[in-house]
Amino acid sequence: MRQRVFGRGRGWLVTTRINRRTLLEGVGLGAALGIAPRLPAWAQAVSGGLTTPPPSLSGPDIRLRIARMTLTADGRRSRAIGINGAVPGPLLRLKEGSTVRLSVTNELDEDSSIHWHGVLVPADMDGVPGVSFPGIKPGATFVYQFPIKQAGTYWYHSHSGLQEQMGHYGPIVIDPDGPDPVAYDREHVVVLSDHSQMSPHEIMRRLKLEPDYFDYQKQTLVSLLLGRDQPFAERLRWAAMRMSPTDISDVTGAAYTYLVNGHGPRDNWTALFSAGERVRLRLINASAMTTFNVRIPGLPMTVVQADGQNVRPHTTDEIQVAVAETYDVIVTPGGDRAYTLVGEAMDRSGMARATLAPRPGMSAPAPRLRKRPLATMRDMGMGPMSASGVGMSRMDGMAGAAGMPGTAPASGGARRSMDMNMRDASRAPQVVMGPGVEMIAPMPVDRMGDRGEGLEHVGHRVLVYTDLVALERNPDLRAPSRALTLHLTGNMQRYMWSFDGVKESDAKTPIPFRQDERVRITLVNDTMMGHPIHLHGHFFELVTGHGDHAPRKHTVMVQPGGTATFDLTANALGDWAFHCHLLYHMHAGMMRIVSVRPAPGQAA
C-alpha cells in the first residue's frame, strides 16, 4: 500500500534560527502578515489551557482498540494511530497482586501488537512479534492475561514496525498492594512524546539517504566568523574524520512537534494544584527518538521513583529523561502563580511544554531554548579528554590512524596516537568489523556519573545515575558468576546500527543465559550518539557504587563513547527482546534476542 507523506519541508526551521528575542519582537508584525502560525510552537501564544486528564481504564477486564485516527496538536491535524481513539492511549490503572485480562482488537490494515514496557509478564504475553508472540492480525483480537507482580509507573506501546512513532503508546500506573512509601496529595501523569506530520517510513528513508538530513543546527561560516562553536582548525580535523559535532539527535524539531499528553506547546496542557500540596508527577518519555531535558523553572523536583522502582528521595532541578525511561517526582508549588514544565529536546531544536497552575487559563513564560550542545572527543570514546585538551598532532594522528582522509599524521604524532586508532579491532575481538561498524571507541570510560549531553555546564542541579539509590535492599545480593561485554556499534554514514557489529536479522543465535544466573553486563558505546538500552522481562541493578541498594532499572542510557555496567539476574524463562529504544536504530538492526533457559538438570 502506498502511503501519503506529510511533511513541512526543509524550509520550516529557518524561523527557528532567528534569535528568540528578535523572533518574539517580530510576532506582532508576523501576526499582521499572517505568518505567526509558522513560528515554532514554543514561541507562539498559548491557549487558555487544557486541564482534562488522559482517559483512564481499570479493573480485571480491559478492552483496547488499535485504529487509525486524526491527531490535532497546536491546531495542526495529522494522521496517527491511537488506542481507543486517543493519543496517548488511555491510562491503564492496575493493582499489584491482581490479575488483568486485556482484550486488544486490531482495526488496522496491518499486523500490530502491544508491549507492556517494564511490566514483568510471561514471555508469551510480552508482545514482541517474532519473539514469543505471533502479533495481532488485522481484524483480530488477542487476549493478554497476566498477574501484576509490581507497582510503579510504566507504559505500553506497539512493537510492530514504526507504529509507535504515529501515536501507538499509552501510560500505565500500578498502585501498590499496601501503603505507598511516597506521600502525596495529588498526581498527574505526564507523557512526553514526539510526533511528525511526515510518515515514519519517509523519515526512515531520508535517514538512510542522508543521516544528518534533520540536523539544521550545523556549524556555519557566520558562526566561525563570530567566534562561536569550534575554531577553524578543530572544524577541519572533525571534517577530516567525517564527523559532525552537532549530530546529537537523528530526528529533530525540523520534523517533530513535541507533545505533553498528546498536546503541543501552544495547547498549554495544564496540571492543576492547590498551594502547598505535594504533587506527584509521573514523567514518561514515550517518544520515538527524543531525549528530553525536563525542568520546572523556579520549582525543585524530588525524584522518588525511576523506571517504576522506588528510590531514596533526591532533590534536583533538571532530569535528562532518555527514551523509554520513567521518573516520578514530587513538587510542592506555592502561591497564586503558574509554573512551566519544560521538556527541552536534548539537541535544543524544540520543546514540549505544559503548565502547573492553581486554576485553568494560567500560564508562565517558557524559557528560551538554550545553546545547542556540541559533541567532544570524550563522545568519541577518547577517555577523560575534552576536545580542547587534545593536541593538534594527536588529533591529526587520530585521523591518520583511523584510516580516514585528512591531514597526514606528523611522524611523531602517529606513533604517539596509535593507541587512539578508531578502527582497532583488537580492542573488541567479538565485534564483526563489517561495513556497519564505523569506529571502536579507543578509550571508553564509565559515564554513569556524567550529566547528560548539553547539561555539563548548566548552573543548577542535574540528576545523574549515581544519584539514584534503591529505597529497599536489592532482592538478589549474589556476586555475578560471569561477565559479558557487548558493544553498541554503528555506521552513521550508512545509518546502520547493531550490537557487536551484528544486526538482529543477521544474528544466528540468541544471547544465552541460564535460569537464575547472575551476570555482570558491560555495554560499550562505540558510537557518538547516546543509546537507551532496554531489556524486556527483567530489571537489573546499575553498578554505581551503592552496593545492596543499587538502583534497579529496565532501561539505561549509555552515553556516547562511554560504558554502562549492570548486574542481571536472569530469572524469567523464555526469549526476550534486548534493544536500543531509539525507534529508527532498533528498526535498522540495533536489537538482539536474549534467551533464558534452565541449566542442565534444572527444572523449568
ZAROMAR-667799 format. One record per residue (C-alpha): x, y negated, z; residue in three letters. Coordinates in pm, whole numbers, padded with zeros to 5 digits, always signed. Layout:
<pts>
XYZala/...
</pts>
This chain:
<pts>
+00000+00000+00000met/+00139-00339-00097arg/+00148-00588+00187gln/+00096-00958+00154arg/+00381-01161+00301val/+00302-01456+00523phe/+00598-01690+00563gly/+00669-02052+00627arg/+00972-02067+00404gly/+01325-02169+00484arg/+01244-02538+00493gly/+01032-02509+00809trp/+01313-02554+01056leu/+01450-02872+00903val/+01243-03072+01150thr/+01390-02881+01446thr/+01737-03003+01359arg/+01636-03358+01447ile/+01739-03482+01791asn/+01439-03424+02017arg/+01426-03784+02137arg/+01422-03910+01778thr/+01164-03650+01694leu/+00931-03747+01978leu/+00967-04118+01896glu/+00851-04035+01546gly/+00545-03839+01650val/+00320-04144+01620gly/+00437-04217+01266leu/+00425-03846+01184gly/+00067-03820+01300ala/-00024-04118+01089ala/+00131-03948+00789leu/-00045-03623+00868gly/+00274-03425+00930ile/+00255-03375+01308ala/+00144-03011+01271pro/+00480-02939+01104arg/+00670-03029+01419leu/+00793-02745+01640pro/+00516-02640+01875ala/+00703-02739+02191trp/+00730-03097+02058ala/+00357-03138+01996gln/+00092-03246+02241ala/-00057-02962+02441val/-00424-02880+02451ser/-00650-02903+02754gly/-00523-02568+02874gly/-00646-02209+02867leu/-00699-02053+03208thr/-00867-01730+03102thr/-00664-01432+03225pro/-00599-01141+02988pro/-00881-00884+02976pro/-00838-00604+03230ser/-00932-00236+03241leu/-00908+00004+03533ser/-01041+00335+03660gly/-00970+00701+03581pro/-01110+00684+03225asp/-00999+00409+02988ile/-01072+00370+02617arg/-00839+00181+02386leu/-00885+00093+02020arg/-00596+00005+01786ile/-00708-00211+01494ala/-00608-00498+01269arg/-00724-00843+01371met/-00655-01211+01326thr/-00442-01387+01587leu/-00475-01761+01634thr/-00188-01930+01816ala/-00134-02307+01820asp/-00415-02335+01567gly/-00242-02111+01313arg/-00406-01787+01203arg/-00207-01479+01115ser/-00254-01108+01071arg/-00199-00896+01376ala/-00255-00554+01528ile/-00435-00565+01860gly/-00572-00338+02129ile/-00946-00371+02193asn/-00941-00685+01978gly/-00678-00871+02177ala/-00308-00965+02161val/-00167-00873+02401pro/-00391-00577+02470gly/-00590-00553+02791pro/-00415-00535+03126leu/-00429-00176+03249leu/-00473-00189+03628arg/-00383+00154+03764leu/-00337+00305+04112lys/-00039+00501+04240glu/-00139+00856+04333gly/-00430+00873+04089ser/-00461+01043+03751thr/-00556+00841+03446val/-00713+00953+03121arg/-00661+00715+02828leu/-00853+00783+02506ser/-00679+00596+02223val/-00853+00562+01886thr/-00650+00456+01583asn/-00852+00242+01342glu/-00551+00153+01128leu/-00489+00299+00783asp/-00156+00438+00906glu/-00033+00650+01194asp/+00001+00479+01529ser/+00096+00551+01891ser/+00124+00408+02241ile/+00432+00445+02462his/+00389+00371+02833trp/+00709+00175+02888his/+00870+00254+03223gly/+00586+00479+03339val/+00704+00829+03436leu/+00491+01067+03231val/+00532+01421+03090pro/+00731+01428+02766ala/+00427+01513+02552asp/+00247+01205+02690met/+00535+00963+02624asp/+00402+00854+02288gly/+00704+00860+02056val/+00613+01017+01720pro/+00855+01285+01606gly/+00998+01347+01951val/+00744+01527+02171ser/+00429+01379+02025phe/+00267+01402+01679pro/+00139+01045+01656gly/-00223+00939+01610ile/-00358+00976+01258lys/-00585+00712+01103pro/-00937+00751+01242gly/-00825+00999+01509ala/-00840+00977+01887thr/-00562+01103+02112phe/-00617+01152+02485val/-00324+01070+02712tyr/-00362+01210+03062gln/-00103+01194+03338phe/-00061+01137+03713pro/+00053+00796+03833ile/+00372+00851+04036lys/+00485+00495+04097gln/+00384+00134+04148ala/+00501-00187+03984gly/+00487-00396+03666thr/+00523-00219+03330tyr/+00387-00246+02977trp/+00279-00043+02675tyr/+00346-00073+02304his/+00348+00106+01972ser/+00641+00331+01883his/+00529+00362+01520ser/+00714+00169+01251gly/+00716-00207+01314leu/+00365-00235+01461gln/+00493-00369+01791glu/+00603-00690+01612gln/+00246-00751+01497met/+00098-00759+01849gly/+00059-00392+01942his/+00152-00425+02310tyr/-00004-00495+02650gly/+00070-00517+03025pro/+00039-00253+03298ile/+00015-00320+03672val/+00019-00022+03908ile/-00090-00102+04262asp/+00090+00089+04540pro/-00079+00364+04736asp/-00031+00188+05067gly/+00088-00155+05180pro/+00272-00364+04925asp/+00608-00481+05063pro/+00566-00801+04864val/+00335-01054+05030ala/+00149-01292+04800tyr/-00177-01485+04781asp/-00236-01488+04407arg/-00083-01326+04100glu/-00056-01392+03728his/+00064-01159+03455val/+00289-01345+03208val/+00354-01157+02883val/+00625-01323+02673leu/+00648-01228+02306ser/+00744-01341+01957asp/+00507-01349+01662his/+00556-01427+01295ser/+00327-01504+01007gln/+00579-01314+00799met/+00527-00940+00761ser/+00771-00742+00980pro/+00867-00539+00675his/+00958-00861+00496glu/+01165-00968+00797ile/+01350-00637+00783met/+01403-00671+00408arg/+01556-01014+00448arg/+01784-00896+00729leu/+01913-00618+00505lys/+01974-00862+00220leu/+02127-01138+00433glu/+02179-01052+00802pro/+02202-01417+00909asp/+01905-01524+00698tyr/+01722-01667+01001phe/+02027-01839+01153asp/+01951-02204+01084tyr/+02188-02331+01351gln/+02519-02264+01182lys/+02811-02498+01223gln/+02817-02780+00970thr/+03063-03026+00823leu/+02885-03304+01012val/+02936-03126+01345ser/+03303-03080+01260leu/+03347-03448+01179leu/+03171-03541+01502leu/+03399-03312+01701gly/+03125-03069+01801arg/+03130-02690+01821asp/+03451-02514+01715gln/+03755-02713+01596pro/+03866-02670+01235phe/+04146-02419+01294ala/+03923-02198+01504glu/+03649-02208+01242arg/+03898-02090+00982leu/+04004-01797+01199arg/+03645-01689+01261trp/+03571-01720+00890ala/+03874-01501+00817ala/+03721-01235+01038met/+03385-01278+00862arg/+03215-01351+01192met/+02983-01633+01289ser/+02982-01772+01644pro/+02620-01888+01602thr/+02494-01538+01522asp/+02327-01495+01861ile/+01983-01365+01755ser/+01890-01186+01433asp/+01540-01334+01411val/+01485-01687+01540thr/+01237-01970+01567gly/+01273-02004+01190ala/+01032-01710+01170ala/+00878-01693+01517tyr/+00623-01865+01732thr/+00697-01779+02094tyr/+00390-01675+02291leu/+00268-01653+02650val/-00019-01407+02684asn/-00082-01442+02310gly/-00087-01823+02315his/+00155-02067+02157gly/+00327-02359+02331pro/+00059-02611+02225arg/-00221-02388+02353asp/-00099-02460+02707asn/-00196-02132+02874trp/-00239-02228+03238thr/-00200-02026+03559ala/-00386-02183+03850leu/-00271-02210+04211phe/-00358-02382+04537ser/-00084-02583+04702ala/+00128-02375+04938gly/+00017-02037+04801glu/+00270-01761+04742arg/+00209-01689+04374val/+00338-01367+04221arg/+00432-01397+03854leu/+00470-01065+03676arg/+00707-01151+03388leu/+00708-00905+03096ile/+00925-00951+02788asn/+00718-00774+02523ala/+00895-00939+02231ser/+01039-00756+01934ala/+01372-00939+01914met/+01385-01232+02159thr/+01570-01254+02487thr/+01406-01528+02694phe/+01570-01756+02949asn/+01290-01815+03199val/+01280-02107+03439arg/+01028-02338+03606ile/+01195-02680+03641pro/+01159-02801+03998gly/+01041-02468+04133leu/+01275-02190+04256pro/+01182-01829+04186met/+01238-01544+04430thr/+01290-01214+04249val/+01116-00926+04428val/+01098-00660+04159gln/+01295-00559+03849ala/+01158-00310+03595asp/+00882-00223+03839gly/+01120-00135+04124gln/+01125-00339+04444asn/+01445-00529+04521val/+01559-00736+04816arg/+01427-01089+04766pro/+01677-01306+04580his/+01612-01671+04503thr/+01727-01816+04174thr/+01649-02093+03926asp/+01669-01904+03597glu/+01643-01547+03475ile/+01757-01412+03140gln/+01489-01154+03064val/+01605-00911+02797ala/+01362-00749+02556val/+01160-00478+02740ala/+01260-00589+03092glu/+01011-00696+03358thr/+01072-00914+03663tyr/+00830-01003+03942asp/+00896-01335+04112val/+00735-01529+04396ile/+00694-01903+04364val/+00539-02146+04612thr/+00424-02452+04418pro/+00316-02752+04618gly/+00144-03085+04573gly/-00111-03201+04325asp/+00117-03155+04026arg/+00176-02921+03734ala/+00487-02719+03657tyr/+00606-02597+03319thr/+00704-02234+03286leu/+00966-02219+03012val/+01068-01911+02815gly/+01350-02052+02606glu/+01480-01827+02328ala/+01840-01729+02403met/+01962-01887+02078asp/+01775-02211+02161arg/+01567-02203+01842ser/+01237-02247+02024gly/+01048-02174+02343met/+00740-02017+02488ala/+00573-02236+02747arg/+00288-02220+02996ala/+00168-02434+03284thr/+00125-02369+03655leu/-00129-02615+03789ala/-00383-02666+04069pro/-00662-02728+03816arg/-00728-02687+03443pro/-00626-02953+03194gly/-00299-03047+03365met/+00045-03016+03208ser/+00403-03111+03279ala/+00669-03220+03031pro/+00855-02943+02852ala/+01233-02975+02886pro/+01426-03030+02566arg/+01591-02733+02402leu/+01944-02704+02531arg/+02252-02689+02312lys/+02269-02353+02137arg/+02545-02118+02254pro/+02848-02011+02055leu/+02999-01664+02075ala/+03354-01643+02209thr/+03640-01397+02185met/+03503-01237+02503arg/+03195-01148+02300asp/+03424-00967+02056met/+03545-00743+02336gly/+03871-00932+02390met/+03856-00886+02765gly/+03853-01182+03002pro/+03997-01424+02748met/+03795-01707+02602ser/+03844-01841+02254ala/+04043-02137+02386ser/+04272-01900+02577gly/+04391-01711+02269val/+04694-01847+02086gly/+04692-01900+01710met/+04944-01627+01642ser/+04734-01379+01838arg/+04419-01485+01656met/+04595-01457+01321asp/+04732-01122+01430gly/+04386-01000+01516met/+04257-01084+01170ala/+04552-00908+01009gly/+04543-00607+01240ala/+04174-00568+01176ala/+04242-00538+00806gly/+04032-00845+00735met/+04105-01116+00483pro/+04262-01436+00602gly/+04594-01574+00714thr/+04869-01315+00723ala/+04995-01249+01077pro/+05320-01404+01189ala/+05598-01149+01220ser/+05593-01152+01599gly/+05222-01214+01629gly/+05129-00892+01452ala/+05335-00679+01690arg/+05210-00861+02000arg/+04846-00822+01895ser/+04837-00462+01777met/+04652-00380+02097asp/+04382-00614+01960met/+04320-00409+01646asn/+03947-00429+01594met/+03937-00108+01391arg/+04148+00110+01619asp/+03959+00440+01614ala/+04185+00587+01883ser/+04003+00373+02139arg/+03680+00558+02068ala/+03758+00902+01924pro/+03393+01010+01938gln/+03283+00726+01710val/+03226+00818+01346val/+03419+00542+01167met/+03197+00509+00863gly/+03050+00204+00690pro/+02815+00150+00984gly/+03099+00059+01221val/+03236-00290+01173glu/+03460-00300+01480met/+03569-00128+01800ile/+03599-00366+02095ala/+03973-00382+02181pro/+03935-00479+02548met/+03572-00437+02665pro/+03513-00526+03030val/+03228-00471+03273asp/+02996-00770+03223arg/+02717-00672+03465met/+02809-00965+03686gly/+02818-01214+03398asp/+02550-01469+03333arg/+02377-01410+03004gly/+02485-01575+02680glu/+02436-01952+02689gly/+02392-01967+03067leu/+02758-01954+03163glu/+02785-02324+03248his/+02435-02437+03349val/+02439-02626+03676gly/+02196-02413+03873his/+02150-02057+03999arg/+02115-01782+03738val/+02024-01421+03814leu/+02282-01156+03724val/+02258-00779+03762tyr/+02496-00776+04059thr/+02240-00989+04250asp/+01989-00703+04241leu/+01980-00474+04545val/+01720-00199+04582ala/+01476-00259+04866leu/+01482+00106+04964glu/+01755+00369+04965arg/+01808+00545+04633asn/+01636+00885+04606pro/+01948+01070+04484asp/+02279+00992+04654leu/+02487+01269+04495arg/+02807+01173+04323ala/+02799+01225+03944pro/+02926+01565+03833ser/+03038+01436+03492arg/+03085+01116+03294ala/+02961+01025+02949leu/+03065+00726+02736thr/+02852+00603+02448leu/+02948+00326+02208his/+02692+00081+02071leu/+02805+00033+01713thr/+02701-00171+01414gly/+02787-00343+01091asn/+02617-00679+01088met/+02704-00747+00723gln/+02509-00438+00616arg/+02261-00458+00903tyr/+02341-00107+01024met/+02306-00010+01393trp/+02385+00313+01573ser/+02525+00499+01874phe/+02882+00626+01826asp/+02858+00536+01457gly/+02565+00776+01400val/+02211+00657+01342lys/+01927+00874+01465glu/+01827+01002+01120ser/+02181+01140+01073asp/+02220+01292+01421ala/+02241+01670+01403lys/+02171+01742+01771thr/+02024+01554+02070pro/+02240+01430+02358ile/+02217+01724+02603pro/+02158+01712+02979phe/+02098+01986+03233arg/+01794+01952+03453gln/+01869+01760+03776asp/+02233+01700+03689glu/+02386+01371+03797arg/+02572+01189+03518val/+02758+00858+03510arg/+02696+00691+03173ile/+02901+00401+03043thr/+02775+00203+02747leu/+03042+00019+02548val/+02918-00259+02323asn/+03140-00272+02016asp/+02931-00547+01859thr/+02898-00923+01906met/+02532-00901+01996met/+02369-00802+02324gly/+02164-00480+02322his/+01884-00399+02570pro/+01913-00022+02601ile/+01608+00171+02722his/+01588+00535+02834leu/+01246+00699+02830his/+01118+00919+03111gly/+01376+00814+03371his/+01508+00544+03597phe/+01880+00503+03652phe/+02094+00324+03910glu/+02318+00041+03792leu/+02675+00079+03914val/+02724-00269+04056thr/+02882-00205+04395gly/+02566-00168+04605his/+02613+00198+04697gly/+02297+00375+04810asp/+02092+00061+04737his/+02193+00030+04372ala/+01917-00134+04165pro/+01706+00111+03968arg/+01606+00019+03612lys/+01484+00171+03287his/+01636-00095+03059thr/+01980-00258+03077val/+02118-00543+02869met/+02472-00462+02754val/+02644-00792+02687gln/+02843-00844+02364pro/+03189-00689+02378gly/+03116-00562+02729gly/+03028-00247+02918thr/+02743-00142+03146ala/+02751+00166+03370thr/+02469+00353+03540phe/+02414+00682+03722asp/+02136+00905+03593leu/+01958+01200+03749thr/+01820+01395+03453ala/+01511+01517+03634asn/+01249+01502+03357ala/+01237+01805+03130leu/+01189+01751+02761gly/+01307+01534+02475asp/+01325+01159+02530trp/+01399+00854+02319ala/+01709+00652+02409phe/+01741+00333+02207his/+01810-00035+02168cys/+01486-00222+02230his/+01558-00483+01964leu/+01294-00353+01726leu/+01485-00400+01400tyr/+01801-00249+01550his/+01606+00061+01654met/+01437+00073+01315his/+01780+00057+01146ala/+01911+00353+01347gly/+02015+00248+01699met/+01834+00534+01867met/+01916+00886+01981arg/+01722+01169+02140ile/+01813+01284+02491val/+01724+01647+02565ser/+01686+01763+02926val/+01684+02144+02961arg/+01711+02385+03254pro/+02060+02509+03328ala/+02122+02881+03253pro/+01933+03083+03513gly/+01741+02777+03632gln/+01363+02799+03626ala/+01187+02535+03420ala/
</pts>
